[in-house]
Amino acid sequence: MYRTNTCGELRLSDAGRRVTLAGWVQRSRKMGGMTFVDLRDRYGITQLVFNESADADLCAEANKLGREYCIQVEGVVSERQSKNANLPTGDIEIAVDKLNVLSGSLTPPFTIEDDTDGGDDIRMKYRYLDLRRPCVRANLELRHRMTILIRNFLDSKDFIEVETPILIGSTPEGARDFVVPSRMNPGQFYALPQSPQTLKQLLMVSGFDRYFQIAKCFRDEDLRADRQPEFTQIDCEMSFVGQDDVIDLFEDMCRHLFKEVRGVDLPAKLPQMTWAEAMRRFGSDKPDLRFGMEFVELMDVLKGTGTFGVFNEAEYIGGICVPGCAGYTRKQLDQLTDFVKRPQVGAKGLVWVKFNEDGTIKSSIDKFYEPGVMQALKEKAGAADGDLLLILSGDRANKTRTQLCTLRLEMGDRLGLRDKNKFECLWIIDFPLFEWSDEEQRLMSTHHPFTMPNPDDIPLLEEHPERVRAKAYDFVCNGIEVGGGSLRIHDGKLQEKMFNILGFTEERAMAQFGFLINAFKYGAPPHAGLAFGLDRFVSIMAGLDSIRDCIAFPKNNSGRDVMLDAPAPLDPKQLDELQIRVDLSQEK
């Protein structure tokens, strides 16, 4: 055994014991004839003491130790003279009488501490060193704990874990697939699954009425803080259930996780909000309810009641009332105007109205309106003296609402209203079944082609499919979509109608989904499911800004693994075996 104890478990009650520890040198300090070394492992830090008067040669060896040397020591636990209340082991130290250097170390490119001096790029290149930092390790330990809690909860509810294949056929209806060439079938390709969607539906046909999987999924799409090209889903499916059954069960799971992990009691019943209501009130299908500033629609107050042409021509005018910010300076208001004009937001401008503490009203557009209109604006917005009203307008309601949502979140950040230790969860329901794609110039599935239409809206499928609601639901926490799912179509004729609306020919539908269509001919049960993003769920629990920090070996924003230097060109011999030619000529 290299150690009898870890570096995080010894206490004053262990004084007098002889122990063996192993770990990495965090730091060392020489003070007169004494050398102190902080030894770190996964479990904590223990102080080592080398006394020159007791063993000069041993102390000399200790003075040669560099940061991140991997060492083994033997010695006796003793009470520490200068205690450290910030460490669980801060009452003791080890009087070392044996030292064994297991492995030396180069000087690390950054400090292995919570407040490191390393930037993102260097830490990703040396991720194996970054993972030694206690804060990063804690995220992975949290991920492990949550995974165990999830597995145990679902097992208690009669779910069975089934692994589905990673190499499947391509189903390009949705995000882009990662493709894998087949050497044994030249010119043909596997795809990596975007989700186990069709496979878990087949399991329902097979009679596995409650399935789950901690599933690896892959999507070749542009990245951001909450996306990675490969990610992990808590993937679930159930038979003989309705929407309320699914929501109730997985709401219980979320309640269990929040209680066990964060000590937070979610409400006995989480609120539900329709997609249409969420867009109208917050401009988002994942509203952040930790703070107010709900949208105020101002068409009746501002359109046609003055000479401001922008509003008179608008199809939507809306605003947010920001409490206590009437004192914003012109510079601050100009900064907000520049913010909404950024390409990521896309607004053409910003109108502001200050309801000053003395009762006066000042606005960037007050010269276009009579004073009575400004007063009506105050009443409509529910504003108090000292508040600031920010207004956007546009020719498309939901597009402008989305811009206003971005502004609302920015103000929430600036005012410190998005507390990471506060959790507001809800379900969004009644999504549109279809959405229009400007790129494809056709209707696309909002979720996927197997989502059940709301039974009340099925008559609209023929003439007005854009008005059909889906039996779909998303779990949202703090403005983040953590998970979502739907009831599935299990009737072959209804599924055929869906494919027709989506522009599938019968031949194309059979080529891509024939296995599922044929399976439905053999007694398919009513079924439904959902999937939670494990990476997102852990990042919320840990209070992180990016999911990268709870993934052991993440990719950067370009989809690259800078540690492994991947993706990378293949050896010409490998390309020959796959019968693939790569043509990256400058002209192309």
C-alpha positions in Angstrom: 0.0 0.0 0.0 1.3 3.4 -0.9 -0.8 5.1 1.8 -2.6 4.2 5.0 -4.7 7.4 4.9 -5.7 10.2 2.5 -4.7 13.8 2.9 -8.2 14.8 4.0 -9.1 12.5 6.8 -6.7 12.8 9.7 -7.9 14.8 12.8 -6.6 15.7 16.2 -8.0 12.4 17.5 -5.3 10.6 15.3 -2.4 12.3 17.2 0.4 9.8 17.9 -0.5 7.5 15.0 2.1 6.5 12.5 0.7 7.0 9.0 1.8 6.8 5.4 0.5 9.5 2.9 0.9 9.9 -0.8 0.0 12.9 -3.1 1.3 16.0 -4.8 3.3 18.9 -3.4 1.0 21.9 -3.4 3.6 24.3 -1.9 6.6 24.3 0.4 7.9 26.9 2.9 11.3 26.9 4.6 11.3 28.7 8.0 14.7 28.5 9.8 15.5 24.9 10.4 12.0 23.7 9.5 10.5 23.0 6.1 6.7 22.8 5.7 5.1 21.1 2.8 1.4 21.0 1.9 0.6 17.6 0.5 -2.5 17.4 -1.7 -4.6 14.5 -3.0 -8.2 14.3 -4.2 -9.5 14.3 -0.6 -7.7 17.4 0.9 -4.5 18.9 2.1 -2.2 17.8 5.0 0.8 19.8 6.3 4.1 17.9 6.5 6.9 19.0 8.7 10.6 18.3 8.2 12.9 19.2 11.1 16.6 19.9 10.2 17.7 19.2 13.8 16.1 15.8 13.7 17.3 14.7 10.3 19.4 17.2 8.3 19.7 14.9 5.2 15.9 14.4 5.1 15.2 18.1 5.4 17.7 18.8 2.6 15.8 16.3 0.4 12.5 18.1 1.3 14.0 21.4 0.2 14.5 20.0 -3.3 10.8 19.2 -3.8 9.1 21.3 -6.5 5.5 22.0 -7.0 3.5 19.0 -8.2 6.1 16.4 -7.3 4.4 13.2 -6.5 5.7 11.8 -3.2 5.1 9.3 -0.4 5.9 10.1 3.2 5.8 8.3 6.5 5.6 9.9 9.9 3.7 10.6 13.1 0.5 12.7 13.4 1.0 15.5 15.9 -0.9 18.6 17.0 -0.2 21.6 14.9 1.1 24.6 16.7 -0.2 27.2 14.2 -3.6 25.8 13.4 -5.5 26.6 10.1 -9.2 26.9 10.7 -9.8 26.9 6.9 -8.7 23.3 6.5 -10.5 20.2 7.9 -7.0 18.9 8.7 -5.8 22.2 10.1 -5.4 21.0 13.6 -2.7 18.4 12.8 0.5 17.9 10.9 2.8 15.0 10.0 6.3 14.9 11.5 8.0 13.2 8.6 10.8 10.7 9.0 10.7 9.0 5.6 10.4 10.6 2.1 10.1 8.8 -1.2 9.8 10.8 -4.4 7.5 8.7 -6.6 7.7 11.1 -9.6 9.3 14.5 -10.3 7.5 17.3 -12.1 8.3 20.1 -14.4 7.1 23.5 -13.2 3.4 23.6 -14.1 2.3 26.2 -16.7 -0.2 27.6 -14.2 -0.9 27.4 -10.4 -2.9 24.4 -9.3 -5.2 26.4 -7.1 -8.9 27.6 -7.2 -7.7 31.1 -8.1 -5.3 30.1 -10.8 -3.3 32.3 -13.0 -4.0 30.2 -16.1 -6.3 31.3 -18.9 -8.9 29.1 -20.6 -6.7 28.0 -23.5 -3.7 27.0 -21.4 -5.8 25.1 -18.9 -7.6 23.2 -21.7 -4.3 22.2 -23.2 -3.1 20.9 -19.9 -6.5 19.7 -18.7 -5.0 16.8 -16.7 -3.4 19.5 -14.5 -6.5 21.6 -14.4 -8.4 18.6 -13.1 -6.1 18.6 -10.0 -7.6 22.0 -9.0 -10.1 21.4 -6.1 -12.9 23.5 -7.7 -12.8 21.6 -11.0 -12.5 18.3 -9.2 -15.6 19.2 -7.1 -17.6 19.7 -10.2 -16.9 16.2 -11.4 -17.6 14.8 -7.9 -20.9 16.6 -8.0 -21.6 15.1 -11.5 -20.9 11.7 -10.1 -23.2 12.2 -7.1 -26.0 13.4 -9.3 -25.6 10.5 -11.7 -25.9 8.1 -8.8 -28.9 9.8 -7.4 -30.6 9.8 -10.8 -29.9 6.1 -11.3 -31.2 5.2 -7.9 -34.3 7.3 -8.3 -35.2 5.8 -11.7 -34.5 2.3 -10.5 -36.9 2.9 -7.6 -39.5 3.8 -10.2 -39.1 0.5 -12.2 -37.0 2.0 -15.0 -34.5 -0.3 -16.6 -31.2 1.1 -18.0 -30.5 0.0 -21.6 -27.5 0.9 -23.7 -28.3 1.9 -27.3 -25.8 1.8 -30.1 -23.4 4.7 -30.9 -23.0 3.8 -34.6 -26.4 4.3 -36.2 -27.9 5.5 -39.5 -28.0 9.2 -40.3 -31.3 11.0 -39.7 -30.5 14.6 -40.8 -33.9 16.0 -39.8 -32.6 18.4 -37.2 -29.0 19.3 -36.3 -26.1 18.1 -38.4 -24.9 14.6 -37.8 -21.3 13.5 -37.2 -20.6 10.8 -39.7 -18.3 7.8 -39.5 -17.0 6.1 -42.7 -17.3 2.3 -42.9 -14.2 0.5 -44.1 -16.1 -2.8 -44.7 -18.8 -1.0 -46.6 -17.0 1.5 -48.9 -18.8 4.7 -49.6 -21.2 4.2 -46.8 -21.3 5.9 -43.4 -22.6 5.5 -39.9 -23.8 8.5 -37.9 -23.3 9.3 -34.2 -26.6 9.7 -32.5 -28.0 13.1 -31.8 -30.2 11.3 -29.3 -31.4 7.7 -28.9 -34.9 8.9 -29.9 -36.1 6.3 -32.4 -34.2 3.5 -30.5 -36.0 4.2 -27.2 -39.3 4.3 -29.1 -38.5 0.8 -30.4 -37.8 -0.3 -26.8 -41.4 0.8 -26.0 -42.7 -1.4 -28.9 -40.6 -4.2 -27.4 -42.4 -4.0 -24.1 -39.7 -2.3 -22.0 -42.2 0.1 -20.6 -39.8 2.2 -18.6 -36.4 2.8 -20.1 -33.5 5.2 -19.2 -29.9 5.7 -20.2 -27.1 8.1 -19.3 -26.5 8.5 -23.0 -23.7 10.1 -25.0 -25.1 12.3 -27.8 -23.4 14.2 -30.7 -24.4 17.2 -32.7 -22.3 19.0 -35.3 -23.5 22.5 -34.5 -22.1 25.9 -33.6 -21.0 26.0 -30.0 -21.7 28.3 -27.0 -21.4 28.2 -23.3 -24.2 25.6 -22.9 -23.3 23.4 -25.9 -20.6 20.9 -26.8 -20.3 18.7 -29.9 -20.6 15.7 -27.6 -22.8 15.8 -24.5 -24.6 13.6 -22.0 -28.4 13.1 -21.7 -30.5 11.6 -19.0 -32.7 9.9 -21.6 -36.0 8.4 -20.6 -39.1 6.8 -22.2 -42.4 5.4 -20.7 -45.3 3.5 -22.1 -49.0 3.8 -21.2 -48.7 7.4 -19.9 -50.0 10.9 -20.6 -48.3 14.2 -20.4 -49.2 14.8 -16.7 -47.8 11.4 -15.8 -44.4 12.2 -17.3 -44.3 15.7 -15.8 -45.3 14.5 -12.3 -42.7 11.7 -12.2 -39.8 13.8 -13.4 -40.8 16.8 -11.4 -40.4 14.4 -8.4 -36.9 13.5 -9.7 -35.9 17.1 -9.9 -37.3 17.8 -6.5 -35.3 14.9 -5.1 -32.1 16.2 -6.8 -32.4 19.8 -5.5 -33.1 18.6 -2.0 -30.2 16.1 -1.9 -27.6 18.2 -3.7 -28.4 21.8 -2.7 -30.8 21.4 0.3 -33.4 23.3 -1.7 -37.1 22.5 -1.4 -38.9 23.0 -4.7 -42.6 23.8 -4.5 -45.0 20.8 -4.2 -46.2 21.6 -7.7 -44.1 23.5 -10.2 -45.9 26.2 -12.3 -46.7 25.5 -16.0 -46.8 28.1 -18.7 -47.8 27.8 -22.3 -45.3 28.7 -25.0 -47.5 31.5 -26.2 -47.7 33.0 -22.7 -44.0 32.7 -22.2 -43.3 34.5 -25.4 -45.8 37.2 -24.7 -44.6 37.8 -21.1 -40.9 37.2 -21.4 -40.0 36.8 -25.1 -38.5 33.4 -24.5 -39.5 29.8 -24.2 -37.1 29.5 -21.3 -38.0 32.5 -19.1 -35.8 33.4 -16.1 -38.3 33.9 -13.2 -35.7 34.9 -10.6 -36.7 38.5 -11.2 -39.5 40.5 -12.7 -39.5 43.1 -15.5 -42.2 41.3 -17.4 -43.0 42.7 -20.8 -45.5 45.5 -21.1 -47.2 45.7 -24.5 -47.6 49.3 -25.5 -49.2 49.4 -28.9 -52.5 50.9 -27.6 -50.6 53.7 -25.9 -47.9 54.6 -28.4 -49.1 53.6 -31.9 -50.9 56.4 -33.7 -51.1 58.7 -30.6 -48.1 60.9 -31.6 -45.9 61.8 -34.5 -43.1 59.2 -33.9 -43.0 57.4 -37.2 -41.1 54.3 -36.0 -43.9 53.5 -33.5 -46.7 54.4 -35.9 -45.3 51.9 -38.4 -44.5 49.1 -35.9 -46.3 45.8 -35.6 -45.2 45.4 -32.0 -44.1 47.8 -29.3 -43.1 46.5 -25.9 -41.1 47.5 -22.9 -39.6 46.5 -19.6 -39.9 48.6 -16.5 -36.6 48.6 -14.6 -37.1 49.5 -10.9 -35.1 52.3 -9.4 -33.0 53.1 -12.5 -34.4 56.5 -13.5 -31.1 58.0 -12.4 -29.2 56.3 -15.3 -26.9 58.8 -17.0 -26.9 59.5 -20.7 -23.7 57.5 -21.0 -25.4 54.5 -19.4 -28.4 54.8 -21.7 -26.1 55.1 -24.8 -24.4 51.9 -23.7 -27.7 50.1 -23.6 -28.6 51.5 -27.0 -25.3 50.2 -28.4 -26.0 46.8 -26.7 -29.4 46.3 -28.4 -27.8 47.3 -31.8 -25.2 44.6 -31.6 -25.6 41.9 -34.3 -26.3 39.3 -31.7 -29.4 41.3 -30.6 -30.4 43.0 -33.8 -32.6 45.9 -32.7 -32.4 49.2 -34.6 -32.6 51.4 -31.6 -33.8 51.8 -28.0 -36.4 54.3 -26.6 -36.2 55.2 -22.9 -38.5 56.9 -20.5 -37.4 58.1 -17.0 -40.1 58.5 -14.4 -38.1 60.7 -12.0 -38.3 60.8 -8.3 -39.8 64.3 -8.3 -42.7 63.0 -10.5 -41.5 64.5 -13.8 -41.2 62.4 -16.9 -38.2 62.6 -19.3 -38.0 60.6 -22.5 -36.0 60.3 -25.7 -39.3 60.6 -27.6 -41.3 63.0 -25.4 -41.2 65.7 -28.1 -43.4 63.4 -30.3 -46.1 63.0 -27.7 -48.4 65.0 -25.5 -47.8 64.9 -21.8 -51.0 62.9 -21.3 -49.6 60.1 -23.4 -46.4 59.9 -21.2 -48.6 59.7 -18.1 -50.7 57.0 -19.7 -47.5 55.2 -20.5 -46.5 55.3 -16.8 -49.8 53.8 -15.8 -49.7 51.1 -18.4 -46.2 50.1 -17.4 -47.1 50.1 -13.7 -44.1 52.3 -13.1 -43.3 54.2 -9.9 -41.3 57.3 -9.5 -37.7 56.4 -9.8 -38.3 53.7 -12.5 -36.9 53.5 -16.0 -38.9 52.2 -19.0 -36.9 50.7 -21.9 -38.9 50.2 -25.2 -38.2 48.3 -28.4 -40.4 48.0 -31.5 -40.4 46.1 -34.7 -42.3 44.6 -37.7 -42.4 41.1 -36.3 -43.7 40.5 -32.8 -41.8 37.5 -31.7 -38.5 38.7 -33.2 -38.9 42.0 -31.2 -39.9 40.1 -28.1 -36.7 38.0 -28.4 -34.6 41.2 -28.6 -36.4 42.6 -25.6 -35.8 39.3 -23.7 -32.0 39.8 -24.3 -32.2 43.3 -23.0 -34.2 42.1 -19.9 -31.5 39.5 -19.1 -28.8 42.1 -19.6 -30.5 44.4 -17.1 -30.9 41.4 -14.7 -27.2 40.8 -14.9 -26.3 44.5 -14.4 -28.6 44.8 -11.4 -27.4 41.5 -9.8 -30.8 39.9 -10.0 -29.8 36.5 -11.4 -28.6 34.9 -8.2 -27.0 31.5 -8.8 -28.1 30.3 -5.4 -31.7 30.9 -6.1 -33.7 28.5 -8.2 -36.9 29.1 -10.1 -38.2 26.2 -12.1 -41.3 25.7 -14.3 -42.6 23.7 -17.2 -43.3 25.2 -20.7 -46.1 23.4 -22.5 -48.1 23.7 -25.8 -45.2 24.4 -28.1 -46.0 24.9 -31.8 -45.7 21.6 -33.5 -44.0 23.1 -36.6 -41.8 26.1 -37.3 -41.0 27.8 -40.6 -37.4 27.4 -41.9 -36.3 30.3 -44.1 -33.3 28.2 -45.1 -35.3 25.1 -46.1 -38.4 27.2 -47.2 -40.7 24.7 -45.6 -42.2 23.7 -42.2 -39.9 21.9 -39.9 -40.6 19.9 -36.7 -40.1 22.2 -33.7 -38.9 19.1 -31.8 -38.8 16.0 -34.0 -41.2 14.3 -36.5 -42.5 11.9 -33.9 -44.1 14.5 -31.6 -47.8 14.0 -30.9 -50.1 16.9 -32.0 -52.5 18.2 -29.4 -55.6 16.1 -30.1 -57.8 19.2 -30.1 -55.7 20.6 -33.0 -55.5 17.5 -35.3 -58.3 18.9 -37.5 -56.0 21.9 -38.3 -53.2 19.7 -39.8 -54.7 19.8 -43.3 -55.3 23.5 -43.7 -53.4 25.3 -40.9 -50.5 23.1 -39.6 -48.7 26.2 -38.4 -51.4 26.7 -35.7 -51.1 23.1 -34.4 -49.8 22.8 -30.8 -47.6 19.9 -29.7 -48.0 17.6 -26.7 -44.5 18.7 -25.7 -43.0 20.0 -22.5 -39.7 21.6 -21.4 -38.3 21.8 -17.9 -36.7 25.2 -17.4 -34.6 26.4 -14.5 -33.2 29.9 -14.1 -33.7 30.7 -17.8 -32.0 27.5 -19.0 -33.8 24.6 -20.8 -32.6 21.7 -18.7 -34.7 19.1 -20.4 -37.7 18.4 -22.6 -39.8 15.8 -24.2 -43.2 15.0 -25.7 -45.9 12.4 -26.2 -45.0 10.3 -29.3 -47.1 9.4 -32.3 -47.8 5.7 -32.2 -50.5 5.6 -34.9 -49.0 4.8 -38.4 -51.6 6.9 -40.3 -51.0 10.0 -38.2 -47.2 9.5 -38.5 -47.6 9.3 -42.3 -49.6 12.6 -42.3 -46.8 14.2 -40.3 -44.2 13.1 -42.9 -46.4 14.5 -45.7 -46.6 17.9 -44.0 -42.8 17.9 -43.5 -42.3 17.3 -47.2 -41.2 13.6 -47.0 -42.0 11.4 -49.9 -43.1 7.9 -49.0 -39.8 6.6 -50.4 -37.8 9.0 -48.3 -39.8 8.3 -45.2 -39.3 4.6 -45.6 -35.6 5.0 -46.4 -34.9 7.0 -43.2 -37.5 5.7 -40.7 -38.8 2.5 -42.3 -37.7 0.5 -39.3 -39.9 2.6 -36.9 -42.8 2.7 -39.3 -42.8 -1.1 -39.7 -42.4 -1.5 -35.9 -45.6 0.5 -35.3 -47.5 -2.2 -37.3 -46.9 -4.6 -34.4 -48.9 -3.2 -31.5 -47.1 0.0 -30.6 -48.2 1.3 -27.2 -49.0 4.9 -26.4 -45.6 6.3 -25.1 -43.9 9.4 -24.1 -40.5 10.5 -22.8 -38.0 13.3 -22.2 -34.3 13.9 -21.8 -32.4 16.1 -19.4 -29.1 17.6 -20.3 -26.8 16.2 -17.6 -24.1 18.7 -18.3 -26.5 21.6 -18.0 -28.1 20.2 -14.9 -24.8 19.8 -13.1 -23.6 23.3 -14.2 -26.8 24.8 -12.7 -26.3 22.9 -9.4 -22.7 24.0 -9.3 -23.4 27.7 -10.2 -21.2 27.6 -13.3 -21.4 29.8 -16.4 -20.3 27.1 -18.8 -20.9 23.4 -19.0 -17.3 22.9 -19.9 -16.3 23.1 -16.3 -18.3 20.0 -15.4 -17.0 17.9 -18.3 -13.7 16.1 -17.7 -12.3 16.7 -21.2 -14.3 19.3 -23.0 -13.9 20.9 -26.4 -13.3 24.6 -27.0 -15.7 27.0 -28.8 -14.3 25.8 -32.1 -15.1 22.2 -31.3 -11.4 21.4 -30.9 -9.8 19.3 -28.2 -6.6 21.3 -27.8 -5.1 18.7 -25.4 -5.4 15.8 -27.9 -5.1 18.2 -30.9 -8.3 16.8 -32.4 -9.8 16.8 -35.0 -6.7 16.2 -37.1 -5.9 14.9 -40.6 -5.9 11.1 -41.2 -2.9 9.2 -42.3 -3.1 8.7 -46.1 -3.0 4.9 -45.5 -6.2 5.2 -43.4 -7.9 7.2 -46.1 -6.9 4.6 -48.6 -8.4 1.8 -46.5 -11.7 3.8 -46.2 -11.6 4.6 -50.0 -11.9 8.3 -49.2 -10.2 11.2 -51.0 -9.9 14.6 -49.3 -9.9 17.5 -51.7 -9.1 20.8 -49.9 -7.7 22.7 -52.8 -7.4 26.5 -52.4 -9.9 27.1 -55.2 -12.5 25.0 -53.4 
